[in-house]
Amino acid sequence: MCFDPVNNPCTTGIIFALTTSSVFAIVVILGKLLLAAIFVIQIKK
């Protein structure tokens, strides 16, 4: 399976894992920024 360069499930799996983890990381960072912004707004009131 892994040695088939044309239809390679291993590379696809690695690329898929990398994209999902990076998307997840971006979502987590955005969530933290959003929470920080809400926190700052609450303090300023």
C-alpha positions as CSV (number, residue, x, y, z in Angstrom):
1,M,0.0,0.0,0.0
2,C,2.6,2.5,1.1
3,F,4.9,1.9,-1.9
4,D,2.4,2.9,-4.5
5,P,3.4,6.5,-5.5
6,V,0.4,7.2,-7.7
7,N,-2.4,6.3,-5.2
8,N,-0.6,6.5,-1.9
9,P,-2.9,6.2,1.2
10,C,0.0,6.8,3.6
11,T,0.9,10.3,2.2
12,T,-2.8,11.2,2.0
13,G,-3.2,10.1,5.6
14,I,-0.2,12.1,6.7
15,I,-1.4,15.2,4.8
16,F,-4.9,14.8,6.1
17,A,-3.6,14.5,9.7
18,L,-1.5,17.6,9.3
19,T,-4.3,19.7,7.8
20,T,-6.8,18.6,10.5
21,S,-4.4,19.3,13.3
22,S,-3.4,22.7,11.9
23,V,-7.1,23.7,11.5
24,F,-7.8,22.5,15.0
25,A,-4.8,24.6,16.3
26,I,-6.1,27.7,14.4
27,V,-9.6,27.2,15.9
28,V,-8.1,26.9,19.4
29,I,-6.0,30.1,19.0
30,L,-9.0,32.0,17.6
31,G,-11.1,30.8,20.6
32,K,-8.5,32.0,23.0
33,L,-8.2,35.4,21.3
34,L,-12.0,35.7,21.4
35,L,-12.1,34.8,25.2
36,A,-9.3,37.4,25.8
37,A,-11.2,40.1,23.9
38,I,-14.4,39.4,25.9
39,F,-12.4,39.5,29.1
40,V,-10.8,42.9,28.2
41,I,-14.3,44.3,27.3
42,Q,-15.7,43.1,30.6
43,I,-12.9,44.8,32.5
44,K,-13.3,48.1,30.6
45,K,-17.0,48.4,31.4
